[in-house]
Amino acid sequence: MTAPVEMRELSEVECLDLLRTELIGRLVFTEKALPAIRPVNYVLDGRDVIIRATGDSWASRVAGAVVAFEVDRIDGASHTGWSVVLLGTATIITDVDTLVRVSDFHSRPWAPGHRDHFLRIRAGRLTGRRLSLLPA
């Protein structure tokens, strides 16, 4: 039997702090009129998420679209965890100064292939929830 838990909304600061703790998130977008989800490596740039992709990938097709980006951590044993969702518009980064700044070689993509396109998800709405154990 698990202990009782409570659910609470997270502040934007808490959401950003949690986004900084993970390496993988899920990009949600529409592809051929259907929902599509891609697990991706990412880095945080202020309030925005930066994803590297290949030039002929889905990234070029989502440029200009509203997308969702979700990150979570769940503990199945205790039934606790958190989830953060960022809604925003996706754009391809072309500014050289920005590309240099967000090209963190410590956060290279895990997927194979040359990933020379950078997609920015400009945060419009940032929400999160946490399930925590109640104090005994």
C-alpha positions as CSV (number, residue, x, y, z in Angstrom):
1,M,0.0,0.0,0.0
2,T,1.3,3.5,-0.8
3,A,1.2,6.6,1.3
4,P,-1.3,9.3,0.5
5,V,-0.1,11.9,-1.9
6,E,-1.1,15.5,-2.8
7,M,-1.1,17.2,-6.1
8,R,-0.1,20.8,-6.5
9,E,0.5,23.3,-9.3
10,L,4.1,24.4,-9.9
11,S,5.2,28.0,-10.3
12,E,7.0,29.0,-13.5
13,V,10.3,29.2,-11.5
14,E,9.8,25.7,-10.2
15,C,9.0,24.5,-13.8
16,L,12.2,26.0,-15.2
17,D,14.3,24.6,-12.4
18,L,12.9,21.1,-13.1
19,L,13.4,21.5,-16.9
20,R,17.1,22.1,-16.1
21,T,17.4,18.7,-14.3
22,E,16.6,16.5,-17.3
23,L,18.2,15.7,-20.7
24,I,15.3,14.2,-22.6
25,G,11.8,15.6,-23.3
26,R,8.9,14.9,-25.6
27,L,8.1,17.2,-28.5
28,V,4.4,17.1,-29.5
29,F,3.3,18.4,-32.8
30,T,0.9,17.8,-35.7
31,E,2.1,15.7,-38.6
32,K,-0.2,15.0,-41.6
33,A,-3.2,16.1,-39.4
34,L,-2.3,13.6,-36.6
35,P,-0.6,14.0,-33.3
36,A,3.1,13.1,-33.3
37,I,5.5,12.8,-30.4
38,R,9.3,12.6,-30.6
39,P,11.6,12.0,-27.6
40,V,14.5,14.6,-28.0
41,N,17.5,15.9,-26.2
42,Y,17.2,19.5,-25.3
43,V,18.9,22.5,-23.6
44,L,17.1,25.3,-21.9
45,D,17.9,28.9,-23.1
46,G,16.2,31.2,-20.6
47,R,12.5,30.2,-20.9
48,D,12.9,28.6,-24.3
49,V,13.8,25.0,-25.3
50,I,16.4,24.4,-27.9
51,I,16.5,21.1,-29.9
52,R,19.0,20.0,-32.5
53,A,17.7,18.1,-35.6
54,T,18.7,17.1,-39.1
55,G,17.8,19.4,-42.0
56,D,15.4,17.0,-43.7
57,S,13.6,16.0,-40.5
58,W,10.3,16.9,-38.9
59,A,12.0,20.0,-37.4
60,S,11.7,22.0,-40.7
61,R,8.0,21.0,-41.0
62,V,7.1,22.3,-37.5
63,A,8.8,25.7,-37.9
64,G,6.1,28.3,-37.4
65,A,3.7,25.9,-35.7
66,V,2.5,25.8,-32.1
67,V,3.9,22.8,-30.4
68,A,4.0,21.3,-26.9
69,F,7.1,20.1,-25.0
70,E,6.8,17.8,-22.0
71,V,9.3,16.6,-19.4
72,D,8.6,14.5,-16.4
73,R,10.0,12.3,-13.7
74,I,7.8,9.6,-12.1
75,D,8.4,7.2,-9.3
76,G,6.1,4.2,-9.8
77,A,6.8,2.7,-6.4
78,S,5.7,5.8,-4.4
79,H,3.2,7.1,-7.0
80,T,5.0,10.5,-6.9
81,G,6.6,12.7,-9.5
82,W,6.2,15.8,-11.6
83,S,5.4,16.9,-15.1
84,V,6.2,20.2,-16.9
85,V,4.5,21.3,-20.1
86,L,5.7,24.2,-22.3
87,L,3.4,25.4,-25.1
88,G,5.0,27.7,-27.7
89,T,5.8,28.4,-31.2
90,A,8.7,26.5,-32.9
91,T,11.2,28.4,-35.1
92,I,14.4,27.5,-36.8
93,I,17.4,29.4,-35.3
94,T,19.5,31.1,-38.0
95,D,21.3,33.9,-36.1
96,V,25.0,33.0,-35.9
97,D,25.5,34.5,-32.4
98,T,22.6,32.6,-31.0
99,L,23.8,29.3,-32.7
100,V,27.2,29.7,-31.1
101,R,25.6,30.4,-27.7
102,V,23.3,27.4,-27.7
103,S,25.7,24.9,-29.2
104,D,26.6,23.2,-26.0
105,F,28.9,20.4,-26.8
106,H,28.2,18.8,-23.4
107,S,24.6,18.3,-24.5
108,R,25.1,16.6,-27.9
109,P,22.1,14.7,-29.3
110,W,22.0,11.0,-28.6
111,A,20.5,10.1,-32.0
112,P,23.0,9.4,-34.8
113,G,23.6,11.6,-37.8
114,H,24.6,15.2,-38.4
115,R,22.2,17.5,-36.5
116,D,22.9,21.0,-37.8
117,H,19.5,22.6,-37.5
118,F,18.5,24.2,-34.2
119,L,14.8,24.5,-33.3
120,R,13.7,27.0,-30.7
121,I,10.4,26.5,-28.9
122,R,9.6,30.0,-27.6
123,A,7.8,29.5,-24.3
124,G,4.3,30.9,-24.4
125,R,2.7,29.0,-21.6
126,L,4.6,27.0,-19.0
127,T,2.7,24.8,-16.5
128,G,3.6,22.0,-14.2
129,R,2.2,19.7,-11.5
130,R,3.8,17.7,-8.7
131,L,2.5,14.6,-6.8
132,S,4.2,14.5,-3.4
133,L,3.8,12.3,-0.4
134,L,1.8,13.8,2.4
135,P,3.7,14.4,5.7
136,A,3.2,11.6,8.2
